[in-house]
Amino acid sequence: MMADMAAATGKDAAPYKKMAQEAKDYIKANFMNADGTFKTTILNTMQTPALFALKNGLVEGKAKEDMIARLRQNFVDHGNCLQTGFLGTSILMGTLTENGMADIAYELLFQRKNPSWLYSVDNGATTIWERWNSYTLESGMGPSGMNSFNHYAYGAVCEWIWETAAGIASDPANPGFKHIIMKPIPDKRLGHLEAEYKSAAGTIKSAWKYEGDKWIWEFTVPEGAKATVTLPGETESKEYEAGTYKIEK
């Protein structure tokens, strides 16, 4: 982040990039095995360490493939529920998606067991709670020592809904949404979605729905902006000028 901020403000980013690389090398040498497992065995049973290792590029090749396989199995072992806390939840959905596990991200989104977002909703949540069970219809208030009803960390799921489900993301290299990254990943179980974001460049729209097996997507790129669009299941992108478009797939 320091390197990114330095580059954005015209400063020398090299020292920060060097620090970041040294930190990665230190972590790999002191806390990880060559096969991508953690030297502290219990960490291999947790979701958050694997998520941070994947997000920060600490594993590659077969070690990365094996870590992803272990992480997939971890979610199966926990009944497709997350086991992350404040730090892990903040990167959970994006890291899963970036590493070919968007299917698991959707499983977490739709999950109604405890812990999950919809578990809180089913128990009356209209805000993001500090605990998944801050209040339950069955037992009432949760522990009062740490029980905020307007917390922040678990709300990171909203970023994922906008950027991945709706497919509206900014380009860090072009601030102000002058260049938009549109890469929606839909799920038939959601059925349909409509999103509008009033960006500095204008209103960006993304709406998709399923009709049988057909996926229909309408999106709007505001005047003065451009979008790089990647369709679901594809790797090649296409550039779009301002306008409203309809795609069927």
C-alpha positions as a LaTeX table, in Angstrom:
\begin{tabular}{lrrr}
\hline
Residue & $x$ (\AA) & $y$ (\AA) & $z$ (\AA) \\
\hline
Met1 & 0.00 & 0.00 & 0.00 \\
Met2 & 2.86 & 2.37 & 0.76 \\
Ala3 & 4.39 & 1.60 & $-2.65$ \\
Asp4 & 1.04 & 2.30 & $-4.33$ \\
Met5 & 0.64 & 5.59 & $-2.47$ \\
Ala6 & 4.18 & 6.63 & $-3.32$ \\
Ala7 & 3.62 & 5.93 & $-7.01$ \\
Ala8 & 0.27 & 7.75 & $-6.99$ \\
Thr9 & 1.85 & 10.88 & $-5.49$ \\
Gly10 & 4.92 & 10.86 & $-7.73$ \\
Lys11 & 7.31 & 9.68 & $-5.02$ \\
Asp12 & 9.93 & 6.95 & $-5.19$ \\
Ala13 & 8.12 & 3.64 & $-4.62$ \\
Ala14 & 11.28 & 1.49 & $-4.78$ \\
Pro15 & 12.11 & 1.54 & $-1.03$ \\
Tyr16 & 8.60 & 0.34 & $-0.16$ \\
Lys17 & 8.65 & $-2.37$ & $-2.80$ \\
Lys18 & 11.95 & $-3.54$ & $-1.37$ \\
Met19 & 10.51 & $-3.59$ & 2.16 \\
Ala20 & 7.49 & $-5.56$ & 0.98 \\
Gln21 & 9.65 & $-8.14$ & $-0.77$ \\
Glu22 & 11.89 & $-8.48$ & 2.28 \\
Ala23 & 8.83 & $-9.06$ & 4.45 \\
Lys24 & 7.53 & $-11.74$ & 2.09 \\
Asp25 & 10.90 & $-13.46$ & 2.00 \\
Tyr26 & 11.10 & $-13.38$ & 5.81 \\
Ile27 & 7.63 & $-14.89$ & 6.20 \\
Lys28 & 8.35 & $-17.64$ & 3.67 \\
Ala29 & 11.69 & $-18.50$ & 5.28 \\
Asn30 & 10.49 & $-18.49$ & 8.89 \\
Phe31 & 6.86 & $-19.56$ & 8.79 \\
Met32 & 6.30 & $-21.63$ & 5.64 \\
Asn33 & 7.53 & $-24.90$ & 4.19 \\
Ala34 & 8.55 & $-25.30$ & 0.56 \\
Asp35 & 5.33 & $-27.22$ & $-0.18$ \\
Gly36 & 3.20 & $-24.23$ & 0.88 \\
Thr37 & 2.18 & $-25.58$ & 4.28 \\
Phe38 & 2.76 & $-23.57$ & 7.44 \\
Lys39 & 5.46 & $-24.66$ & 9.89 \\
Thr40 & 3.04 & $-24.06$ & 12.77 \\
Thr41 & 0.75 & $-27.01$ & 12.11 \\
Ile42 & $-2.46$ & $-25.54$ & 13.47 \\
Leu43 & $-2.33$ & $-22.76$ & 10.86 \\
Asn44 & $-2.95$ & $-25.39$ & 8.19 \\
Thr45 & $-6.38$ & $-25.99$ & 9.71 \\
Met46 & $-7.43$ & $-22.33$ & 9.45 \\
Gln47 & $-8.86$ & $-20.26$ & 6.61 \\
Thr48 & $-7.28$ & $-16.86$ & 7.33 \\
Pro49 & $-3.57$ & $-17.86$ & 7.03 \\
Ala50 & $-4.20$ & $-19.47$ & 3.63 \\
Leu51 & $-6.18$ & $-16.45$ & 2.43 \\
Phe52 & $-3.37$ & $-14.04$ & 3.33 \\
Ala53 & $-0.75$ & $-16.31$ & 1.78 \\
Leu54 & $-2.73$ & $-16.42$ & $-1.47$ \\
Lys55 & $-3.53$ & $-12.71$ & $-1.48$ \\
Asn56 & 0.12 & $-11.73$ & $-0.97$ \\
Gly57 & 1.55 & $-14.19$ & $-3.48$ \\
Leu58 & 3.50 & $-16.25$ & $-0.95$ \\
Val59 & 2.85 & $-19.52$ & $-2.81$ \\
Glu60 & 3.05 & $-20.46$ & $-6.46$ \\
Gly61 & 2.96 & $-23.50$ & $-8.71$ \\
Lys62 & 2.00 & $-26.80$ & $-7.09$ \\
Ala63 & 2.33 & $-25.32$ & $-3.60$ \\
Lys64 & $-0.40$ & $-22.83$ & $-4.53$ \\
Glu65 & $-2.59$ & $-25.52$ & $-6.09$ \\
Asp66 & $-2.28$ & $-27.64$ & $-2.95$ \\
Met67 & $-3.09$ & $-24.68$ & $-0.69$ \\
Ile68 & $-6.23$ & $-23.95$ & $-2.73$ \\
Ala69 & $-7.23$ & $-27.62$ & $-2.49$ \\
Arg70 & $-6.74$ & $-27.57$ & 1.30 \\
Leu71 & $-8.74$ & $-24.37$ & 1.58 \\
Arg72 & $-11.59$ & $-25.86$ & $-0.45$ \\
Gln73 & $-11.61$ & $-28.88$ & 1.84 \\
Asn74 & $-11.59$ & $-26.60$ & 4.88 \\
Phe75 & $-14.86$ & $-25.01$ & 3.76 \\
Val76 & $-16.37$ & $-28.45$ & 3.17 \\
Asp77 & $-15.28$ & $-29.51$ & 6.66 \\
His78 & $-16.99$ & $-26.44$ & 8.13 \\
Gly79 & $-20.27$ & $-26.96$ & 6.30 \\
Asn80 & $-19.56$ & $-24.17$ & 3.79 \\
Cys81 & $-19.33$ & $-21.60$ & 6.59 \\
Leu82 & $-16.60$ & $-19.03$ & 7.03 \\
Gln83 & $-14.30$ & $-19.31$ & 10.04 \\
Thr84 & $-12.60$ & $-15.95$ & 9.56 \\
Gly85 & $-12.45$ & $-13.00$ & 11.96 \\
Phe86 & $-12.14$ & $-9.29$ & 11.26 \\
Leu87 & $-8.89$ & $-9.50$ & 9.29 \\
Gly88 & $-9.70$ & $-12.64$ & 7.33 \\
Thr89 & $-13.24$ & $-11.60$ & 6.45 \\
Ser90 & $-11.98$ & $-8.31$ & 5.00 \\
Ile91 & $-10.11$ & $-10.20$ & 2.23 \\
Leu92 & $-12.19$ & $-13.39$ & 2.15 \\
Met93 & $-14.51$ & $-12.98$ & $-0.83$ \\
Gly94 & $-12.09$ & $-11.19$ & $-3.13$ \\
Thr95 & $-9.24$ & $-13.62$ & $-2.47$ \\
Leu96 & $-11.46$ & $-16.63$ & $-3.09$ \\
Thr97 & $-12.63$ & $-15.14$ & $-6.39$ \\
Glu98 & $-9.13$ & $-14.18$ & $-7.53$ \\
Asn99 & $-8.01$ & $-17.76$ & $-6.94$ \\
Gly100 & $-10.75$ & $-19.59$ & $-8.81$ \\
Met101 & $-13.09$ & $-20.11$ & $-5.88$ \\
Ala102 & $-15.98$ & $-17.78$ & $-6.71$ \\
Asp103 & $-18.28$ & $-20.78$ & $-6.24$ \\
Ile104 & $-17.28$ & $-20.92$ & $-2.57$ \\
Ala105 & $-17.77$ & $-17.15$ & $-2.24$ \\
Tyr106 & $-21.36$ & $-17.56$ & $-3.44$ \\
Glu107 & $-21.86$ & $-20.47$ & $-1.04$ \\
Leu108 & $-20.83$ & $-18.14$ & 1.78 \\
Leu109 & $-23.11$ & $-15.38$ & 0.48 \\
Phe110 & $-26.13$ & $-17.68$ & 0.45 \\
Gln111 & $-25.29$ & $-19.48$ & 3.70 \\
Arg112 & $-27.92$ & $-19.22$ & 6.43 \\
Lys113 & $-26.22$ & $-21.24$ & 9.17 \\
Asn114 & $-24.20$ & $-19.61$ & 11.95 \\
Pro115 & $-21.76$ & $-18.02$ & 11.20 \\
Ser116 & $-22.99$ & $-16.24$ & 8.07 \\
Trp117 & $-24.36$ & $-12.92$ & 6.89 \\
Leu118 & $-27.86$ & $-14.26$ & 6.28 \\
Tyr119 & $-27.90$ & $-15.89$ & 9.72 \\
Ser120 & $-27.70$ & $-12.37$ & 11.15 \\
Val121 & $-30.35$ & $-11.14$ & 8.69 \\
Asp122 & $-32.66$ & $-14.02$ & 9.63 \\
Asn123 & $-32.29$ & $-12.92$ & 13.25 \\
Gly124 & $-33.30$ & $-9.34$ & 12.51 \\
Ala125 & $-30.09$ & $-7.62$ & 11.38 \\
Thr126 & $-30.49$ & $-4.46$ & 9.31 \\
Thr127 & $-26.88$ & $-3.39$ & 9.92 \\
Ile128 & $-23.55$ & $-5.20$ & 10.13 \\
Trp129 & $-23.10$ & $-6.64$ & 13.61 \\
Glu130 & $-19.88$ & $-7.26$ & 15.53 \\
Arg131 & $-20.98$ & $-10.83$ & 16.19 \\
Trp132 & $-22.93$ & $-13.04$ & 13.81 \\
Asn133 & $-25.18$ & $-13.85$ & 16.78 \\
Ser134 & $-25.30$ & $-10.43$ & 18.42 \\
Tyr135 & $-29.01$ & $-11.06$ & 18.76 \\
Thr136 & $-30.99$ & $-14.22$ & 18.11 \\
Leu137 & $-34.74$ & $-14.68$ & 18.00 \\
Glu138 & $-34.31$ & $-17.72$ & 20.23 \\
Ser139 & $-32.05$ & $-16.31$ & 22.95 \\
Gly140 & $-32.21$ & $-12.53$ & 22.62 \\
Met141 & $-29.14$ & $-10.34$ & 23.22 \\
Gly142 & $-25.66$ & $-11.80$ & 22.88 \\
Pro143 & $-22.79$ & $-11.13$ & 25.31 \\
Ser144 & $-22.89$ & $-7.44$ & 26.21 \\
Gly145 & $-19.15$ & $-7.05$ & 26.75 \\
Met146 & $-18.45$ & $-6.90$ & 23.01 \\
Asn147 & $-21.63$ & $-6.57$ & 21.01 \\
Ser148 & $-21.77$ & $-3.63$ & 18.62 \\
Phe149 & $-24.76$ & $-3.52$ & 16.28 \\
Asn150 & $-23.09$ & $-1.14$ & 13.83 \\
His151 & $-19.66$ & $-2.54$ & 13.12 \\
Tyr152 & $-17.55$ & $-2.43$ & 9.98 \\
Ala153 & $-15.33$ & $-5.41$ & 9.17 \\
Tyr154 & $-17.86$ & $-8.00$ & 8.05 \\
Gly155 & $-19.40$ & $-5.41$ & 5.72 \\
Ala156 & $-16.55$ & $-6.15$ & 3.31 \\
Val157 & $-18.98$ & $-8.50$ & 1.60 \\
Cys158 & $-20.66$ & $-5.44$ & 0.08 \\
Glu159 & $-17.50$ & $-4.57$ & $-1.84$ \\
Trp160 & $-17.54$ & $-8.07$ & $-3.32$ \\
Ile161 & $-21.21$ & $-7.79$ & $-4.29$ \\
Trp162 & $-20.47$ & $-4.56$ & $-6.19$ \\
Glu163 & $-17.20$ & $-5.60$ & $-7.80$ \\
Thr164 & $-17.84$ & $-9.28$ & $-8.50$ \\
Ala165 & $-21.57$ & $-10.00$ & $-8.49$ \\
Ala166 & $-22.44$ & $-6.71$ & $-10.23$ \\
Gly167 & $-19.08$ & $-6.34$ & $-11.95$ \\
Ile168 & $-18.40$ & $-2.65$ & $-11.22$ \\
Ala169 & $-14.82$ & $-1.91$ & $-10.15$ \\
Ser170 & $-12.48$ & 1.05 & $-10.38$ \\
Asp171 & $-9.09$ & 1.01 & $-12.07$ \\
Pro172 & $-6.43$ & 2.12 & $-9.55$ \\
Ala173 & $-4.31$ & 3.46 & $-12.41$ \\
Asn174 & $-7.13$ & 5.77 & $-13.56$ \\
Pro175 & $-8.78$ & 7.39 & $-10.53$ \\
Gly176 & $-12.34$ & 8.68 & $-10.59$ \\
Phe177 & $-13.81$ & 5.82 & $-12.62$ \\
Lys178 & $-12.65$ & 7.30 & $-15.92$ \\
His179 & $-11.71$ & 3.72 & $-16.67$ \\
Ile180 & $-14.04$ & 1.04 & $-15.29$ \\
Ile181 & $-13.26$ & $-2.63$ & $-14.84$ \\
Met182 & $-16.42$ & $-4.64$ & $-15.51$ \\
Lys183 & $-16.02$ & $-8.36$ & $-14.84$ \\
Pro184 & $-19.29$ & $-9.73$ & $-13.47$ \\
Ile185 & $-19.41$ & $-13.27$ & $-12.13$ \\
Pro186 & $-23.09$ & $-14.21$ & $-11.88$ \\
Asp187 & $-24.69$ & $-17.16$ & $-10.12$ \\
Lys188 & $-27.98$ & $-18.63$ & $-11.26$ \\
Arg189 & $-29.15$ & $-19.02$ & $-7.65$ \\
Leu190 & $-29.17$ & $-15.23$ & $-7.30$ \\
Gly191 & $-31.44$ & $-15.05$ & $-10.33$ \\
His192 & $-31.13$ & $-11.35$ & $-11.09$ \\
Leu193 & $-29.27$ & $-8.24$ & $-9.98$ \\
Glu194 & $-29.57$ & $-4.50$ & $-10.59$ \\
Ala195 & $-26.81$ & $-2.10$ & $-9.53$ \\
Glu196 & $-26.21$ & 1.61 & $-10.07$ \\
Tyr197 & $-23.16$ & 3.46 & $-8.82$ \\
Lys198 & $-22.97$ & 7.25 & $-8.98$ \\
Ser199 & $-19.25$ & 7.63 & $-9.59$ \\
Ala200 & $-17.24$ & 10.80 & $-10.14$ \\
Ala201 & $-17.43$ & 10.02 & $-13.88$ \\
Gly202 & $-21.21$ & 9.55 & $-13.87$ \\
Thr203 & $-23.71$ & 6.81 & $-13.15$ \\
Ile204 & $-22.49$ & 3.29 & $-13.89$ \\
Lys205 & $-25.18$ & 0.64 & $-14.31$ \\
Ser206 & $-25.09$ & $-3.13$ & $-14.31$ \\
Ala207 & $-28.17$ & $-5.34$ & $-14.43$ \\
Trp208 & $-28.32$ & $-9.04$ & $-15.23$ \\
Lys209 & $-30.87$ & $-11.81$ & $-15.09$ \\
Tyr210 & $-31.36$ & $-15.41$ & $-16.12$ \\
Glu211 & $-34.05$ & $-16.58$ & $-18.51$ \\
Gly212 & $-33.71$ & $-20.34$ & $-18.38$ \\
Asp213 & $-30.07$ & $-21.03$ & $-19.14$ \\
Lys214 & $-29.62$ & $-17.70$ & $-20.93$ \\
Trp215 & $-27.77$ & $-14.93$ & $-19.10$ \\
Ile216 & $-28.80$ & $-11.39$ & $-20.12$ \\
Trp217 & $-26.68$ & $-8.44$ & $-19.06$ \\
Glu218 & $-27.31$ & $-4.72$ & $-19.62$ \\
Phe219 & $-24.68$ & $-2.21$ & $-18.57$ \\
Thr220 & $-24.05$ & 1.51 & $-18.95$ \\
Val221 & $-20.70$ & 3.28 & $-19.25$ \\
Pro222 & $-21.09$ & 7.02 & $-18.48$ \\
Glu223 & $-20.05$ & 9.79 & $-20.86$ \\
Gly224 & $-16.33$ & 10.49 & $-20.81$ \\
Ala225 & $-15.49$ & 7.07 & $-19.41$ \\
Lys226 & $-14.39$ & 3.75 & $-20.88$ \\
Ala227 & $-14.76$ & 0.20 & $-19.63$ \\
Thr228 & $-12.73$ & $-2.96$ & $-19.96$ \\
Val229 & $-15.29$ & $-5.77$ & $-20.02$ \\
Thr230 & $-14.66$ & $-9.45$ & $-19.36$ \\
Leu231 & $-17.64$ & $-11.77$ & $-19.75$ \\
Pro232 & $-18.29$ & $-14.67$ & $-17.36$ \\
Gly233 & $-16.17$ & $-17.71$ & $-18.11$ \\
Glu234 & $-13.91$ & $-15.80$ & $-20.49$ \\
Thr235 & $-10.37$ & $-14.49$ & $-20.13$ \\
Glu236 & $-10.19$ & $-12.07$ & $-23.06$ \\
Ser237 & $-11.43$ & $-8.53$ & $-22.47$ \\
Lys238 & $-13.05$ & $-5.98$ & $-24.77$ \\
Glu239 & $-13.01$ & $-2.20$ & $-24.56$ \\
Tyr240 & $-16.31$ & $-0.28$ & $-24.53$ \\
Glu241 & $-16.88$ & 3.44 & $-25.02$ \\
Ala242 & $-19.64$ & 5.38 & $-23.24$ \\
Gly243 & $-23.10$ & 4.00 & $-23.89$ \\
Thr244 & $-25.63$ & 1.36 & $-22.89$ \\
Tyr245 & $-25.14$ & $-2.21$ & $-24.04$ \\
Lys246 & $-26.98$ & $-5.53$ & $-23.90$ \\
Ile247 & $-25.24$ & $-8.89$ & $-24.00$ \\
Glu248 & $-26.77$ & $-12.36$ & $-24.02$ \\
Lys249 & $-24.72$ & $-15.42$ & $-23.18$ \\
\hline
\end{tabular}
